[in-house]
Amino acid sequence: MTGTTTSDPILDVFADRRLRTVVSVLETAGETLTIRELARRLEAGEPTSSVAVEAVEAVERELYHDCVPRLSEHGFVSFDRDAMTVTLSSDIGRFEAAATAAEERLDTVRD
């Protein structure tokens, strides 16, 4: 669903499975992650799993050039480009409530 946009940034973010997964991984981590660590966790599915370097690098590129900037633009995360770190917004509870409402609107559109 990447590339699909509506007039609602919350809906845009939570309609994209990859963006929802990034938010979920950051929420589970409960701490700032480097782009590399976030990519590794996304690719592996588990913090301790082993994954191929090439696969992680591909996810890193996707995070750096697409996912993280989109999340940052709407205030879901803070992205420090110099340190290459991503931190979940302290307002994530507000976004989760909005996501529930957005999901209900999305269900209405689908019907």
The first five atom37 places (N, CA, C, CB, O) and aatype in JSON, in Angstrom:
{
  "aatype": [12, 16, 7, 16, 16, 16, 15, 3, 14, 9, 10, 3, 19, 13, 0, 3, 1, 1, 10, 1, 16, 19, 19, 15, 19, 10, 6, 16, 0, 7, 6, 16, 10, 16, 9, 1, 6, 10, 0, 1, 1, 10, 6, 0, 7, 6, 14, 16, 15, 15, 19, 0, 19, 6, 0, 19, 6, 0, 19, 6, 1, 6, 10, 18, 8, 3, 4, 19, 14, 1, 10, 15, 6, 8, 7, 13, 19, 15, 13, 3, 1, 3, 0, 12, 16, 19, 16, 10, 15, 15, 3, 9, 7, 1, 13, 6, 0, 0, 0, 16, 0, 0, 6, 6, 1, 10, 3, 16, 19, 1, 3],
  "atom_mask": [
    [1, 1, 1, 1, 1],
    [1, 1, 1, 1, 1],
    [1, 1, 1, 0, 1],
    [1, 1, 1, 1, 1],
    [1, 1, 1, 1, 1],
    [1, 1, 1, 1, 1],
    [1, 1, 1, 1, 1],
    [1, 1, 1, 1, 1],
    [1, 1, 1, 1, 1],
    [1, 1, 1, 1, 1],
    [1, 1, 1, 1, 1],
    [1, 1, 1, 1, 1],
    [1, 1, 1, 1, 1],
    [1, 1, 1, 1, 1],
    [1, 1, 1, 1, 1],
    [1, 1, 1, 1, 1],
    [1, 1, 1, 1, 1],
    [1, 1, 1, 1, 1],
    [1, 1, 1, 1, 1],
    [1, 1, 1, 1, 1],
    [1, 1, 1, 1, 1],
    [1, 1, 1, 1, 1],
    [1, 1, 1, 1, 1],
    [1, 1, 1, 1, 1],
    [1, 1, 1, 1, 1],
    [1, 1, 1, 1, 1],
    [1, 1, 1, 1, 1],
    [1, 1, 1, 1, 1],
    [1, 1, 1, 1, 1],
    [1, 1, 1, 0, 1],
    [1, 1, 1, 1, 1],
    [1, 1, 1, 1, 1],
    [1, 1, 1, 1, 1],
    [1, 1, 1, 1, 1],
    [1, 1, 1, 1, 1],
    [1, 1, 1, 1, 1],
    [1, 1, 1, 1, 1],
    [1, 1, 1, 1, 1],
    [1, 1, 1, 1, 1],
    [1, 1, 1, 1, 1],
    [1, 1, 1, 1, 1],
    [1, 1, 1, 1, 1],
    [1, 1, 1, 1, 1],
    [1, 1, 1, 1, 1],
    [1, 1, 1, 0, 1],
    [1, 1, 1, 1, 1],
    [1, 1, 1, 1, 1],
    [1, 1, 1, 1, 1],
    [1, 1, 1, 1, 1],
    [1, 1, 1, 1, 1],
    [1, 1, 1, 1, 1],
    [1, 1, 1, 1, 1],
    [1, 1, 1, 1, 1],
    [1, 1, 1, 1, 1],
    [1, 1, 1, 1, 1],
    [1, 1, 1, 1, 1],
    [1, 1, 1, 1, 1],
    [1, 1, 1, 1, 1],
    [1, 1, 1, 1, 1],
    [1, 1, 1, 1, 1],
    [1, 1, 1, 1, 1],
    [1, 1, 1, 1, 1],
    [1, 1, 1, 1, 1],
    [1, 1, 1, 1, 1],
    [1, 1, 1, 1, 1],
    [1, 1, 1, 1, 1],
    [1, 1, 1, 1, 1],
    [1, 1, 1, 1, 1],
    [1, 1, 1, 1, 1],
    [1, 1, 1, 1, 1],
    [1, 1, 1, 1, 1],
    [1, 1, 1, 1, 1],
    [1, 1, 1, 1, 1],
    [1, 1, 1, 1, 1],
    [1, 1, 1, 0, 1],
    [1, 1, 1, 1, 1],
    [1, 1, 1, 1, 1],
    [1, 1, 1, 1, 1],
    [1, 1, 1, 1, 1],
    [1, 1, 1, 1, 1],
    [1, 1, 1, 1, 1],
    [1, 1, 1, 1, 1],
    [1, 1, 1, 1, 1],
    [1, 1, 1, 1, 1],
    [1, 1, 1, 1, 1],
    [1, 1, 1, 1, 1],
    [1, 1, 1, 1, 1],
    [1, 1, 1, 1, 1],
    [1, 1, 1, 1, 1],
    [1, 1, 1, 1, 1],
    [1, 1, 1, 1, 1],
    [1, 1, 1, 1, 1],
    [1, 1, 1, 0, 1],
    [1, 1, 1, 1, 1],
    [1, 1, 1, 1, 1],
    [1, 1, 1, 1, 1],
    [1, 1, 1, 1, 1],
    [1, 1, 1, 1, 1],
    [1, 1, 1, 1, 1],
    [1, 1, 1, 1, 1],
    [1, 1, 1, 1, 1],
    [1, 1, 1, 1, 1],
    [1, 1, 1, 1, 1],
    [1, 1, 1, 1, 1],
    [1, 1, 1, 1, 1],
    [1, 1, 1, 1, 1],
    [1, 1, 1, 1, 1],
    [1, 1, 1, 1, 1],
    [1, 1, 1, 1, 1],
    [1, 1, 1, 1, 1],
    [1, 1, 1, 1, 1]
  ],
  "atom_positions": [
    [[0.81, -1.19, 0.0], [0.0, 0.0, 0.0], [0.86, 1.26, 0.0], [-0.93, -0.01, 1.19], [0.33, 2.37, 0.01]],
    [[2.14, 1.12, -0.01], [3.04, 2.26, -0.05], [2.69, 3.13, -1.24], [4.51, 1.81, -0.1], [2.45, 2.63, -2.34]],
    [[2.67, 4.46, -0.99], [2.36, 5.37, -2.07], [0.91, 5.81, -2.08], [0.0, 0.0, 0.0], [0.59, 6.82, -2.7]],
    [[0.02, 5.08, -1.42], [-1.36, 5.47, -1.34], [-1.5, 6.55, -0.28], [-2.27, 4.26, -1.02], [-0.99, 6.4, 0.83]],
    [[-2.19, 7.64, -0.63], [-2.36, 8.7, 0.35], [-3.81, 9.12, 0.42], [-1.47, 9.89, 0.01], [-4.56, 9.0, -0.55]],
    [[-4.19, 9.62, 1.58], [-5.5, 10.21, 1.79], [-5.25, 11.6, 2.36], [-6.4, 9.33, 2.74], [-4.11, 12.04, 2.46]],
    [[-6.31, 12.27, 2.74], [-6.14, 13.57, 3.38], [-5.85, 13.43, 4.87], [-7.39, 14.43, 3.17], [-5.63, 14.43, 5.55]],
    [[-5.85, 12.21, 5.38], [-5.64, 11.95, 6.8], [-4.29, 11.27, 7.02], [-6.78, 11.08, 7.38], [-4.14, 10.09, 6.68]],
    [[-3.28, 11.99, 7.58], [-1.96, 11.38, 7.76], [-1.96, 10.17, 8.69], [-1.0, 12.41, 8.29], [-1.16, 9.26, 8.51]],
    [[-2.85, 10.16, 9.68], [-2.94, 9.0, 10.58], [-3.37, 7.78, 9.78], [-3.95, 9.27, 11.73], [-2.78, 6.7, 9.91]],
    [[-4.38, 7.95, 8.95], [-4.84, 6.85, 8.11], [-3.75, 6.4, 7.15], [-6.1, 7.25, 7.33], [-3.56, 5.21, 6.94]],
    [[-3.03, 7.36, 6.56], [-1.94, 7.02, 5.63], [-0.9, 6.14, 6.31], [-1.28, 8.3, 5.09], [-0.45, 5.15, 5.75]],
    [[-0.52, 6.52, 7.53], [0.51, 5.77, 8.24], [0.01, 4.4, 8.63], [0.98, 6.53, 9.47], [0.67, 3.39, 8.38]],
    [[-1.15, 4.34, 9.25], [-1.62, 3.06, 9.76], [-2.25, 2.17, 8.69], [-2.6, 3.29, 10.86], [-2.54, 1.0, 8.96]],
    [[-2.47, 2.69, 7.5], [-2.93, 1.85, 6.39], [-1.77, 1.09, 5.77], [-3.63, 2.71, 5.34], [-1.98, 0.14, 5.03]],
    [[-0.55, 1.51, 6.07], [0.66, 0.89, 5.52], [1.21, -0.13, 6.51], [1.73, 1.97, 5.18], [1.67, 0.24, 7.59]],
    [[1.15, -1.39, 6.15], [1.58, -2.47, 7.05], [3.01, -2.29, 7.53], [1.45, -3.81, 6.35], [3.3, -2.52, 8.71]],
    [[3.91, -1.89, 6.65], [5.32, -1.73, 7.05], [5.46, -0.63, 8.1], [6.2, -1.41, 5.81], [6.2, -0.8, 9.08]],
    [[4.76, 0.48, 7.91], [4.85, 1.56, 8.88], [4.27, 1.14, 10.23], [4.12, 2.79, 8.37], [4.83, 1.47, 11.28]],
    [[3.17, 0.4, 10.21], [2.6, -0.11, 11.47], [3.6, -1.03, 12.16], [1.27, -0.87, 11.2], [3.74, -0.99, 13.38]],
    [[4.29, -1.85, 11.38], [5.26, -2.78, 11.95], [6.45, -2.02, 12.55], [5.75, -3.76, 10.88], [6.94, -2.4, 13.62]],
    [[6.9, -0.97, 11.89], [8.0, -0.17, 12.43], [7.6, 0.41, 13.78], [8.39, 0.97, 11.45], [8.36, 0.33, 14.75]],
    [[6.41, 0.99, 13.86], [5.92, 1.55, 15.13], [5.85, 0.46, 16.19], [4.54, 2.21, 14.94], [6.24, 0.69, 17.33]],
    [[5.35, -0.7, 15.83], [5.23, -1.81, 16.78], [6.59, -2.26, 17.31], [4.51, -2.98, 16.12], [6.74, -2.5, 18.5]],
    [[7.56, -2.38, 16.43], [8.91, -2.81, 16.84], [9.52, -1.78, 17.78], [9.83, -3.02, 15.6], [10.12, -2.14, 18.79]],
    [[9.36, -0.51, 17.46], [9.89, 0.54, 18.34], [9.18, 0.53, 19.69], [9.74, 1.92, 17.67], [9.81, 0.72, 20.73]],
    [[7.88, 0.31, 19.66], [7.12, 0.27, 20.92], [7.57, -0.92, 21.78], [5.61, 0.18, 20.63], [7.74, -0.78, 22.99]],
    [[7.76, -2.06, 21.16], [8.22, -3.25, 21.88], [9.62, -3.04, 22.44], [8.2, -4.48, 20.95], [9.91, -3.46, 23.56]],
    [[10.49, -2.4, 21.66], [11.87, -2.16, 22.11], [11.89, -1.23, 23.33], [12.71, -1.55, 20.96], [12.69, -1.42, 24.24]],
    [[11.01, -0.25, 23.33], [10.95, 0.67, 24.45], [12.17, 1.57, 24.59], [0.0, 0.0, 0.0], [12.4, 2.14, 25.66]],
    [[12.94, 1.69, 23.52], [14.14, 2.52, 23.56], [14.48, 2.98, 22.15], [15.34, 1.74, 24.18], [13.91, 2.5, 21.17]],
    [[15.4, 3.92, 22.07], [15.9, 4.39, 20.78], [16.68, 3.26, 20.12], [16.79, 5.65, 20.96], [17.46, 2.56, 20.77]],
    [[16.45, 3.08, 18.82], [17.18, 2.07, 18.05], [17.91, 2.73, 16.9], [16.21, 0.97, 17.52], [17.46, 3.74, 16.36]],
    [[19.04, 2.15, 16.54], [19.7, 2.6, 15.32], [18.9, 2.07, 14.13], [21.2, 2.12, 15.26], [18.13, 1.12, 14.27]],
    [[19.08, 2.7, 12.99], [18.43, 2.21, 11.78], [18.81, 0.75, 11.54], [18.82, 3.1, 10.55], [17.97, -0.06, 11.15]],
    [[20.08, 0.41, 11.76], [20.54, -0.96, 11.53], [19.83, -1.95, 12.47], [22.06, -1.05, 11.73], [19.39, -3.01, 12.03]],
    [[19.72, -1.6, 13.75], [19.07, -2.49, 14.7], [17.58, -2.62, 14.39], [19.27, -1.99, 16.14], [17.02, -3.71, 14.48]],
    [[16.96, -1.52, 14.03], [15.55, -1.57, 13.64], [15.37, -2.45, 12.42], [15.01, -0.15, 13.37], [14.45, -3.27, 12.37]],
    [[16.25, -2.31, 11.43], [16.18, -3.14, 10.23], [16.38, -4.61, 10.57], [17.24, -2.69, 9.2], [15.67, -5.48, 10.06]],
    [[17.33, -4.89, 11.44], [17.59, -6.28, 11.82], [16.38, -6.88, 12.52], [18.82, -6.36, 12.75], [16.01, -8.02, 12.25]],
    [[15.77, -6.12, 13.39], [14.58, -6.63, 14.1], [13.41, -6.82, 13.15], [14.19, -5.68, 15.24], [12.65, -7.79, 13.28]],
    [[13.24, -5.92, 12.21], [12.17, -6.07, 11.23], [12.39, -7.29, 10.35], [12.06, -4.81, 10.37], [11.46, -8.04, 10.07]],
    [[13.61, -7.49, 9.92], [13.92, -8.61, 9.04], [13.86, -9.94, 9.77], [15.29, -8.43, 8.43], [13.37, -10.93, 9.23]],
    [[14.35, -9.96, 11.0], [14.41, -11.21, 11.76], [13.09, -11.56, 12.42], [15.48, -11.13, 12.8], [12.74, -12.73, 12.57]],
    [[12.37, -10.53, 12.81], [11.14, -10.79, 13.55], [11.38, -10.95, 15.04], [0.0, 0.0, 0.0], [10.44, -10.85, 15.84]],
    [[12.61, -11.2, 15.43], [12.97, -11.37, 16.84], [14.3, -10.66, 17.09], [13.06, -12.88, 17.24], [15.17, -10.66, 16.22]],
    [[14.46, -10.04, 18.27], [15.7, -9.31, 18.53], [16.96, -10.15, 18.51], [15.61, -8.64, 19.85], [18.04, -9.61, 18.28]],
    [[16.88, -11.46, 18.74], [18.08, -12.29, 18.81], [18.28, -13.18, 17.6], [18.02, -13.13, 20.03], [19.25, -13.94, 17.56]],
    [[17.39, -13.11, 16.62], [17.5, -13.96, 15.44], [18.64, -13.5, 14.54], [16.19, -13.96, 14.66], [19.0, -12.33, 14.51]],
    [[19.2, -14.45, 13.82], [20.27, -14.18, 12.88], [19.66, -13.99, 11.49], [21.34, -15.32, 12.88], [18.78, -14.76, 11.09]],
    [[20.12, -12.97, 10.75], [19.62, -12.73, 9.4], [20.77, -12.38, 8.47], [18.57, -11.6, 9.41], [21.85, -12.0, 8.91]],
    [[20.5, -12.52, 7.17], [21.51, -12.21, 6.16], [21.79, -10.72, 6.11], [21.07, -12.72, 4.78], [20.86, -9.9, 6.19]],
    [[23.04, -10.36, 5.99], [23.47, -8.97, 5.94], [22.8, -8.23, 4.79], [25.0, -8.88, 5.81], [22.37, -7.09, 4.95]],
    [[22.71, -8.86, 3.63], [22.11, -8.22, 2.46], [20.65, -7.87, 2.71], [22.23, -9.12, 1.24], [20.19, -6.81, 2.29]],
    [[19.92, -8.75, 3.38], [18.52, -8.5, 3.67], [18.38, -7.32, 4.62], [17.86, -9.75, 4.28], [17.5, -6.47, 4.44]],
    [[19.22, -7.26, 5.63], [19.18, -6.15, 6.58], [19.52, -4.84, 5.88], [20.16, -6.4, 7.75], [18.88, -3.83, 6.14]],
    [[20.5, -4.85, 5.01], [20.88, -3.63, 4.29], [19.75, -3.12, 3.41], [22.13, -3.88, 3.44], [19.54, -1.91, 3.31]],
    [[19.0, -4.03, 2.78], [17.86, -3.62, 1.96], [16.78, -2.96, 2.83], [17.27, -4.84, 1.21], [16.19, -1.96, 2.43]],
    [[16.53, -3.52, 3.99], [15.54, -2.94, 4.91], [16.04, -1.6, 5.44], [15.24, -3.91, 6.08], [15.25, -0.67, 5.59]],
    [[17.33, -1.5, 5.72], [17.91, -0.22, 6.17], [17.64, 0.88, 5.15], [19.44, -0.36, 6.4], [17.23, 1.99, 5.51]],
    [[17.85, 0.59, 3.88], [17.62, 1.58, 2.83], [16.14, 2.0, 2.81], [18.03, 1.01, 1.44], [15.82, 3.18, 2.7]],
    [[15.26, 1.02, 2.91], [13.82, 1.31, 2.93], [13.46, 2.19, 4.13], [13.0, 0.0, 2.96], [12.69, 3.14, 4.0]],
    [[14.02, 1.86, 5.29], [13.75, 2.66, 6.49], [14.27, 4.08, 6.32], [14.39, 2.01, 7.73], [13.54, 5.04, 6.58]],
    [[15.51, 4.22, 5.89], [16.17, 5.52, 5.81], [15.5, 6.44, 4.78], [17.64, 5.34, 5.46], [15.31, 7.63, 5.03]],
    [[15.15, 5.88, 3.63], [14.65, 6.7, 2.53], [13.14, 6.83, 2.49], [15.12, 6.14, 1.25], [12.62, 7.74, 1.85]],
    [[12.41, 5.93, 3.15], [10.95, 5.95, 3.03], [10.24, 5.93, 4.38], [10.5, 4.77, 2.2], [9.62, 6.92, 4.77]],
    [[10.33, 4.84, 5.09], [9.51, 4.63, 6.28], [9.76, 5.65, 7.39], [9.75, 3.26, 6.82], [8.82, 6.3, 7.85]],
    [[11.0, 5.78, 7.81], [11.3, 6.67, 8.94], [11.0, 8.13, 8.6], [12.78, 6.51, 9.35], [10.43, 8.82, 9.44]],
    [[11.37, 8.64, 7.42], [10.99, 10.02, 7.11], [9.48, 10.25, 7.12], [11.55, 10.41, 5.76], [9.01, 11.29, 7.58]],
    [[8.71, 9.29, 6.63], [7.25, 9.44, 6.64], [6.72, 9.45, 8.07], [6.58, 8.3, 5.84], [5.85, 10.25, 8.4]],
    [[7.23, 8.56, 8.91], [6.8, 8.54, 10.31], [7.23, 9.81, 11.03], [7.38, 7.31, 11.02], [6.47, 10.35, 11.84]],
    [[8.41, 10.29, 10.75], [8.92, 11.51, 11.37], [8.11, 12.73, 10.94], [10.39, 11.7, 11.02], [7.8, 13.6, 11.76]],
    [[7.77, 12.79, 9.67], [7.0, 13.92, 9.14], [5.69, 14.12, 9.89], [6.71, 13.7, 7.65], [5.24, 15.25, 10.08]],
    [[5.09, 13.03, 10.32], [3.79, 13.1, 11.01], [3.92, 13.02, 12.52], [2.89, 12.0, 10.53], [2.92, 12.94, 13.23]],
    [[5.17, 13.03, 13.03], [5.38, 13.09, 14.47], [5.33, 11.77, 15.21], [0.0, 0.0, 0.0], [5.3, 11.76, 16.44]],
    [[5.32, 10.66, 14.5], [5.29, 9.36, 15.15], [6.63, 8.99, 15.77], [4.87, 8.29, 14.16], [6.69, 8.31, 16.79]],
    [[7.7, 9.46, 15.13], [9.05, 9.16, 15.61], [9.92, 10.41, 15.49], [9.67, 7.99, 14.82], [9.6, 11.35, 14.77]],
    [[11.03, 10.38, 16.21], [12.1, 11.36, 16.03], [13.23, 10.62, 15.33], [12.57, 12.01, 17.4], [13.58, 9.51, 15.71]],
    [[13.79, 11.26, 14.32], [14.86, 10.63, 13.54], [16.09, 11.52, 13.6], [14.42, 10.38, 12.08], [16.06, 12.66, 13.13]],
    [[17.15, 11.01, 14.17], [18.43, 11.72, 14.22], [19.29, 11.18, 13.08], [19.14, 11.54, 15.61], [19.89, 10.11, 13.19]],
    [[19.34, 11.93, 11.98], [20.08, 11.47, 10.8], [21.57, 11.36, 11.06], [19.85, 12.43, 9.64], [22.23, 10.48, 10.49]],
    [[22.12, 12.22, 11.92], [23.55, 12.16, 12.21], [23.91, 10.89, 12.98], [23.99, 13.38, 13.0], [24.89, 10.22, 12.66]],
    [[23.12, 10.57, 13.98], [23.37, 9.38, 14.8], [22.73, 8.13, 14.2], [22.86, 9.59, 16.21], [23.0, 7.01, 14.65]],
    [[21.87, 8.33, 13.18], [21.14, 7.22, 12.54], [20.29, 6.46, 13.57], [22.12, 6.25, 11.86], [20.28, 5.23, 13.59]],
    [[19.58, 7.22, 14.41], [18.73, 6.61, 15.43], [17.28, 7.05, 15.27], [19.24, 6.96, 16.84], [16.99, 8.13, 14.76]],
    [[16.39, 6.18, 15.72], [14.96, 6.41, 15.65], [14.38, 6.22, 17.05], [14.27, 5.46, 14.62], [14.66, 5.23, 17.72]],
    [[13.56, 7.18, 17.47], [12.92, 7.11, 18.77], [11.43, 7.29, 18.59], [13.49, 8.19, 19.73], [10.99, 8.2, 17.9]],
    [[10.66, 6.42, 19.2], [9.2, 6.51, 19.15], [8.75, 7.76, 19.89], [8.54, 5.24, 19.75], [9.29, 8.09, 20.95]],
    [[7.78, 8.45, 19.34], [7.25, 9.66, 19.96], [6.64, 9.35, 21.33], [6.2, 10.32, 19.05], [6.04, 8.29, 21.53]],
    [[6.79, 10.29, 22.25], [6.17, 10.12, 23.56], [4.65, 10.27, 23.47], [6.74, 11.14, 24.56], [3.94, 9.94, 24.42]],
    [[4.14, 10.77, 22.35], [2.7, 10.93, 22.12], [2.07, 9.7, 21.46], [2.44, 12.16, 21.28], [0.97, 9.8, 20.92]],
    [[2.74, 8.58, 21.48], [2.26, 7.42, 20.73], [0.86, 6.98, 21.16], [3.24, 6.27, 20.88], [0.1, 6.47, 20.35]],
    [[0.52, 7.17, 22.43], [-0.84, 6.83, 22.88], [-1.9, 7.59, 22.14], [0.0, 0.0, 0.0], [-2.95, 7.05, 21.79]],
    [[-1.62, 8.87, 21.88], [-2.56, 9.7, 21.11], [-2.69, 9.16, 19.7], [-2.08, 11.18, 21.08], [-3.78, 9.12, 19.13]],
    [[-1.57, 8.73, 19.13], [-1.59, 8.19, 17.77], [-2.33, 6.86, 17.73], [-0.17, 8.03, 17.24], [-3.04, 6.57, 16.76]],
    [[-2.16, 6.04, 18.76], [-2.84, 4.75, 18.78], [-4.35, 4.94, 18.82], [-2.38, 3.91, 19.97], [-5.08, 4.21, 18.15]],
    [[-4.83, 5.91, 19.6], [-6.26, 6.2, 19.63], [-6.73, 6.67, 18.25], [-6.58, 7.28, 20.7], [-7.8, 6.27, 17.78]],
    [[-5.92, 7.51, 17.62], [-6.26, 7.98, 16.28], [-6.21, 6.83, 15.28], [-5.29, 9.09, 15.84], [-7.01, 6.79, 14.34]],
    [[-5.29, 5.9, 15.48], [-5.19, 4.74, 14.59], [-6.44, 3.89, 14.66], [-3.96, 3.9, 14.93], [-6.91, 3.39, 13.63]],
    [[-6.98, 3.71, 15.85], [-8.21, 2.94, 16.0], [-9.33, 3.61, 15.23], [-8.58, 2.8, 17.49], [-10.09, 2.95, 14.52]],
    [[-9.43, 4.94, 15.36], [-10.45, 5.68, 14.62], [-10.2, 5.58, 13.11], [-10.48, 7.15, 15.06], [-11.14, 5.44, 12.33]],
    [[-8.94, 5.67, 12.72], [-8.59, 5.57, 11.29], [-8.93, 4.19, 10.76], [-7.09, 5.86, 11.08], [-9.42, 4.06, 9.63]],
    [[-8.68, 3.16, 11.55], [-9.01, 1.8, 11.12], [-10.51, 1.65, 10.91], [-8.52, 0.78, 12.16], [-10.95, 1.0, 9.96]],
    [[-11.29, 2.26, 11.79], [-12.74, 2.21, 11.62], [-13.16, 2.93, 10.35], [-13.44, 2.84, 12.84], [-14.04, 2.46, 9.64]],
    [[-12.51, 4.07, 10.04], [-12.81, 4.78, 8.8], [-12.39, 3.96, 7.59], [-12.11, 6.14, 8.77], [-13.09, 3.93, 6.58]],
    [[-11.26, 3.28, 7.69], [-10.78, 2.44, 6.6], [-11.75, 1.3, 6.35], [-9.37, 1.89, 6.91], [-12.04, 0.97, 5.2]],
    [[-12.26, 0.69, 7.42], [-13.25, -0.37, 7.28], [-14.5, 0.14, 6.57], [-13.62, -0.94, 8.65], [-15.09, -0.58, 5.76]],
    [[-14.89, 1.37, 6.86], [-16.05, 1.97, 6.22], [-15.79, 2.15, 4.73], [-16.39, 3.33, 6.88], [-16.67, 1.88, 3.91]],
    [[-14.59, 2.59, 4.37], [-14.23, 2.78, 2.96], [-14.21, 1.44, 2.23], [-12.85, 3.46, 2.85], [-14.63, 1.36, 1.08]],
    [[-13.74, 0.4, 2.88], [-13.66, -0.93, 2.28], [-15.05, -1.51, 2.01], [-12.87, -1.88, 3.18], [-15.25, -2.25, 1.05]],
    [[-16.0, -1.17, 2.87], [-17.38, -1.71, 2.72], [-18.09, -1.02, 1.64], [-18.17, -1.6, 4.01], [-19.25, -1.33, 1.37]]
  ]
}
